[in-house]
Amino acid sequence: MNKLEQLKAYSTVVADTGDMQAIERFKPLDATTNPSLLLKASALDIYQPLLTQAIDYARTTANTADSSDSIASLACDKLATLIGGKILNIIDGRISTEVDARLSFDTRATIEKARLLIRLYEEAGIDKSRILIKIASTWEGIQAASVLEKEGINTNLTLLFSLEQAQACADAGAFLISPFVGRILDWYKAANPNTEYTVSNDPGVASVRSIFDYYKENHIETVIMGASFRSAAQVEALAGCDRLTISPALLEALQNDEGTLEQTLKAPDTTSNFHTAIEEAQFRYALNTNAMATEKLADGIRLFARDQATLEQQLQQSVTTGE
């Protein structure tokens, strides 16, 4: 039995891609997308009919007073849900669809965008029970998640780099969090170029382990989904985490490895019950004192916002030219 099949016995495997061929090949339960993945997917021939469909939808649905950029924004949202719908035809679980990262510090706008994405899915006959709305783990994003969860819209809090973010997500009742691994390691490698990092001292792996232990010790039901992996070794080091979202390249590496994979994460036998709600001031100060988390959260938001804007610009050109 290869390591991918062994991993599925310990953790729910999620495909971190918008590539339907890869999803069909590796058969994950769930899949996740983000603006960067959608931008890459939009260049594939298989998605060109969906681009046309998204543009046509936006043109016919938008108000006559809407500008070409707002029509492009709607087309982008429609494209995300069209790709999500295609993926849902392949998998048995859920698709994570991300809110525009430019809204990461606007609670109300995040809520409105999430509701729009759910409405677009429902117009296509897809129930919200199969959707996770991805939101950056800013204070404002987490508060938006709290409102959405109360409305029955489940959320995936992403770009999560610290225990304090995880604590606030638990307070919000988030369905799922995506603590990042590889981006944490990237930061530490850049900050400490003379240090050799292996799985045993990988700060990204250690971060997810600490969140896993904290959640399990305090009976927090929010699902933990390790994300942003740089190597198969990082994935293996978190075998037993609730879920792991993995790129096609690493899924293939695990599938081709016939070695033995042990479960490395297990819920502790003892419980602590020391979790208390984290207040906004505590959250912001703790994040401020954590240079890595502050910088990687900001960097992630910038990168996703950039790719979202690039995709919208491409769609806007089609809207403007009528192609």
NUGU-372543 format. One line per 4 residues: number of its first residue (from 0); their letters; for each residue x, y, z of C-alpha. Coordinates in nm, 2 decimals. Example, Ala and Ser with C-alpha at 12.3 -4.5 7.8 and 13.67 -1.06 7.14 Angstrom:
BEGIN
0) as) 1.23,-0.45,0.78 | 1.37,-0.11,0.71;
END
This chain:
BEGIN
0) mnkl) 0.00,0.00,0.00 | 0.15,0.34,-0.10 | 0.18,0.63,0.15 | -0.11,0.82,0.01;
4) eqlk) -0.35,0.53,0.08 | -0.20,0.49,0.43 | -0.24,0.86,0.49 | -0.61,0.84,0.41;
8) ayst) -0.65,0.60,0.70 | -0.52,0.87,0.94 | -0.64,1.20,0.79 | -0.90,1.32,0.54;
12) vvad) -0.71,1.41,0.22 | -0.80,1.73,0.04 | -0.67,1.83,-0.30 | -0.52,2.18,-0.30;
16) tgdm) -0.59,2.25,-0.67 | -0.85,2.36,-0.92 | -0.72,2.10,-1.17 | -1.01,1.86,-1.23;
20) qaie) -0.79,1.59,-1.39 | -0.56,1.58,-1.09 | -0.87,1.56,-0.86 | -1.01,1.27,-1.06;
24) rfkp) -0.67,1.09,-1.04 | -0.61,1.12,-0.67 | -0.97,1.10,-0.55 | -0.96,1.32,-0.24;
28) ldat) -1.27,1.37,-0.03 | -1.26,1.75,-0.05 | -1.09,2.02,-0.26 | -0.97,2.37,-0.20;
32) tnps) -0.92,2.66,-0.44 | -0.79,3.02,-0.40 | -0.74,3.31,-0.64 | -0.40,3.19,-0.73;
36) lllk) -0.52,2.85,-0.83 | -0.82,2.99,-1.02 | -0.59,3.22,-1.21 | -0.38,2.92,-1.31;
40) asal) -0.69,2.71,-1.39 | -0.83,2.99,-1.61 | -0.54,2.94,-1.86 | -0.63,2.58,-1.91;
44) diyq) -0.82,2.49,-2.23 | -1.07,2.28,-2.03 | -1.19,2.59,-1.84 | -1.24,2.82,-2.14;
48) pllt) -1.61,2.73,-2.17 | -1.66,2.82,-1.81 | -1.49,3.16,-1.86 | -1.73,3.23,-2.14;
52) qaid) -2.02,3.12,-1.93 | -1.91,3.34,-1.64 | -1.88,3.65,-1.86 | -2.22,3.59,-2.02;
56) yart) -2.38,3.54,-1.68 | -2.23,3.87,-1.55 | -2.33,4.07,-1.85 | -2.69,3.95,-1.84;
60) tant) -2.73,3.97,-1.46 | -2.55,4.29,-1.38 | -2.75,4.62,-1.35 | -2.72,4.84,-1.65;
64) adss) -2.56,5.11,-1.43 | -2.28,4.87,-1.33 | -1.93,4.95,-1.45 | -1.72,4.70,-1.65;
68) dsia) -1.50,4.64,-1.34 | -1.80,4.54,-1.13 | -1.93,4.32,-1.40 | -1.58,4.16,-1.42;
72) slac) -1.60,4.11,-1.04 | -1.93,3.92,-1.07 | -1.78,3.72,-1.36 | -1.49,3.62,-1.14;
76) dkla) -1.72,3.51,-0.86 | -1.93,3.32,-1.11 | -1.62,3.15,-1.25 | -1.51,3.04,-0.90;
80) tlig) -1.85,2.88,-0.84 | -1.86,2.72,-1.19 | -1.52,2.56,-1.13 | -1.63,2.47,-0.78;
84) gkil) -1.94,2.30,-0.92 | -1.74,2.10,-1.17 | -1.51,1.98,-0.89 | -1.81,1.88,-0.68;
88) niid) -1.92,1.65,-0.96 | -1.60,1.46,-0.90 | -1.56,1.46,-0.52 | -1.80,1.34,-0.25;
92) gris) -1.72,1.61,0.00 | -1.69,1.99,-0.01 | -1.52,2.26,-0.21 | -1.36,2.56,-0.04;
96) tevd) -1.42,2.89,-0.23 | -1.24,3.20,-0.13 | -1.37,3.55,-0.06 | -1.18,3.83,-0.24;
100) arls) -0.87,3.89,-0.03 | -0.91,4.27,-0.07 | -1.20,4.24,0.17 | -0.99,4.09,0.45;
104) fdtr) -1.03,4.39,0.68 | -1.40,4.46,0.61 | -1.63,4.23,0.81 | -1.95,4.35,0.64;
108) atie) -1.82,4.32,0.29 | -1.68,3.98,0.36 | -2.02,3.86,0.48 | -2.19,4.01,0.18;
112) karl) -1.94,3.84,-0.06 | -1.98,3.51,0.11 | -2.36,3.53,0.08 | -2.32,3.61,-0.29;
116) lirl) -2.10,3.31,-0.35 | -2.35,3.08,-0.17 | -2.63,3.23,-0.38 | -2.44,3.16,-0.70;
120) yeea) -2.39,2.80,-0.59 | -2.76,2.76,-0.50 | -2.86,2.90,-0.84 | -2.67,2.61,-0.98;
124) gidk) -2.86,2.37,-0.76 | -2.57,2.32,-0.52 | -2.66,2.32,-0.15 | -2.45,2.53,0.09;
128) sril) -2.38,2.21,0.29 | -2.12,2.13,0.03 | -1.94,2.46,0.04 | -1.68,2.61,0.27;
132) ikia) -1.63,2.99,0.24 | -1.25,3.06,0.27 | -1.17,3.38,0.46 | -0.83,3.52,0.57;
136) stwe) -0.78,3.49,0.95 | -0.77,3.86,1.02 | -0.97,3.98,1.32 | -1.23,4.12,1.08;
140) giqa) -1.24,3.80,0.88 | -1.29,3.59,1.19 | -1.58,3.81,1.30 | -1.74,3.76,0.96;
144) asvl) -1.70,3.39,1.00 | -1.88,3.40,1.33 | -2.18,3.57,1.17 | -2.18,3.33,0.87;
148) ekeg) -2.16,3.02,1.09 | -2.47,3.14,1.27 | -2.65,3.16,0.93 | -2.55,2.80,0.85;
152) intn) -2.27,2.90,0.61 | -1.96,2.70,0.70 | -1.62,2.87,0.68 | -1.26,2.78,0.62;
156) ltll) -1.03,3.03,0.80 | -0.71,3.04,0.59 | -0.37,3.22,0.61 | -0.34,3.11,0.97;
160) fsle) 0.00,3.12,1.12 | -0.04,3.15,1.50 | -0.21,2.99,1.80 | -0.38,3.32,1.87;
164) qaqa) -0.55,3.31,1.53 | -0.66,2.96,1.60 | -0.80,3.06,1.94 | -1.01,3.34,1.78;
168) cada) -1.13,3.10,1.51 | -1.24,2.86,1.78 | -1.43,3.14,1.96 | -1.60,3.22,1.63;
172) gafl) -1.72,2.87,1.59 | -1.55,2.83,1.25 | -1.61,2.50,1.08 | -1.25,2.46,0.97;
176) ispf) -0.91,2.63,1.00 | -0.62,2.60,0.76 | -0.29,2.65,0.95 | 0.00,2.69,0.70;
180) vgri) 0.31,2.49,0.72 | 0.54,2.57,0.43 | 0.50,2.95,0.44 | 0.61,2.94,0.81;
184) ldwy) 0.92,2.74,0.71 | 0.99,2.98,0.43 | 1.00,3.28,0.67 | 1.23,3.11,0.91;
188) kaan) 1.47,3.00,0.64 | 1.49,3.36,0.52 | 1.54,3.49,0.87 | 1.80,3.22,0.97;
192) pnte) 1.99,3.13,0.65 | 2.26,2.95,0.84 | 2.01,2.71,1.02 | 1.94,2.37,0.87;
196) ytvs) 1.58,2.28,0.90 | 1.45,1.92,0.90 | 1.11,1.78,0.99 | 1.23,1.74,1.35;
200) ndpg) 1.28,2.12,1.39 | 1.04,2.25,1.12 | 0.86,2.55,1.28 | 0.56,2.51,1.04;
204) vasv) 0.51,2.15,1.15 | 0.55,2.25,1.51 | 0.29,2.52,1.47 | 0.03,2.28,1.35;
208) rsif) 0.11,2.03,1.61 | 0.07,2.29,1.89 | -0.27,2.40,1.75 | -0.38,2.03,1.71;
212) dyyk) -0.29,1.96,2.08 | -0.46,2.28,2.20 | -0.78,2.20,2.02 | -0.80,1.84,2.12;
216) enhi) -0.71,1.92,2.48 | -0.99,2.17,2.50 | -1.25,1.97,2.30 | -1.27,2.23,2.03;
220) etvi) -1.47,2.09,1.74 | -1.33,2.32,1.47 | -1.16,2.10,1.21 | -0.78,2.14,1.16;
224) mgas) -0.66,2.12,0.80 | -0.29,2.15,0.76 | -0.20,2.34,0.44 | 0.08,2.49,0.24;
228) frsa) 0.32,2.20,0.22 | 0.67,2.22,0.07 | 0.76,1.85,0.09 | 0.60,1.51,0.14;
232) aqve) 0.80,1.48,0.46 | 0.60,1.77,0.61 | 0.28,1.60,0.52 | 0.40,1.27,0.67;
236) alag) 0.49,1.46,0.99 | 0.13,1.56,1.03 | -0.04,1.23,0.96 | -0.33,1.21,1.19;
240) cdrl) -0.43,1.58,1.16 | -0.80,1.61,1.09 | -0.75,1.70,0.73 | -0.45,1.78,0.51;
244) tisp) -0.48,1.98,0.18 | -0.21,1.87,-0.05 | -0.09,1.98,-0.40 | -0.10,1.74,-0.69;
248) alle) 0.28,1.71,-0.70 | 0.30,1.60,-0.34 | 0.00,1.37,-0.38 | 0.18,1.20,-0.66;
252) alqn) 0.50,1.18,-0.45 | 0.30,1.01,-0.17 | 0.13,0.78,-0.42 | 0.46,0.67,-0.57;
256) degt) 0.61,0.59,-0.23 | 0.56,0.23,-0.11 | 0.72,0.29,0.23 | 0.55,0.27,0.57;
260) leqt) 0.37,0.57,0.71 | 0.30,0.60,1.08 | 0.04,0.82,1.24 | 0.23,1.10,1.41;
264) lkap) -0.06,1.31,1.55 | -0.30,1.17,1.80 | -0.54,1.33,2.04 | -0.39,1.35,2.39;
268) dtts) -0.52,1.13,2.66 | -0.57,1.41,2.90 | -0.77,1.73,2.87 | -0.69,2.08,2.99;
272) nfht) -1.01,2.28,2.95 | -0.81,2.61,2.98 | -0.94,2.77,2.67 | -1.09,3.12,2.73;
276) aiee) -1.21,3.36,2.47 | -0.94,3.59,2.32 | -1.04,3.96,2.31 | -0.96,4.18,2.01;
280) aqfr) -0.69,4.37,2.19 | -0.52,4.05,2.30 | -0.54,3.91,1.95 | -0.40,4.22,1.78;
284) yaln) -0.11,4.25,2.03 | -0.02,3.88,2.01 | -0.02,3.90,1.63 | 0.19,4.22,1.65;
288) tnam) 0.45,4.05,1.86 | 0.48,3.76,1.62 | 0.68,3.90,1.33 | 0.64,3.58,1.12;
292) atek) 0.26,3.56,1.16 | 0.22,3.93,1.09 | 0.44,3.93,0.78 | 0.31,3.61,0.63;
296) ladg) -0.06,3.70,0.69 | 0.00,4.04,0.51 | 0.20,3.87,0.24 | -0.06,3.61,0.18;
300) irlf) -0.34,3.87,0.15 | -0.13,4.07,-0.09 | -0.06,3.77,-0.31 | -0.42,3.65,-0.32;
304) ardq) -0.54,4.01,-0.39 | -0.29,4.05,-0.67 | -0.40,3.73,-0.84 | -0.77,3.81,-0.79;
308) atle) -0.71,4.15,-0.95 | -0.52,3.99,-1.24 | -0.80,3.75,-1.31 | -1.06,4.03,-1.29;
312) qqlq) -0.85,4.24,-1.54 | -0.85,3.95,-1.78 | -1.23,3.91,-1.75 | -1.28,4.29,-1.77;
316) qsvt) -1.10,4.29,-2.10 | -1.34,4.04,-2.24 | -1.64,4.23,-2.09 | -1.52,4.56,-2.25;
320) tge) -1.43,4.41,-2.59 | -1.74,4.19,-2.60 | -1.53,3.88,-2.69;
END
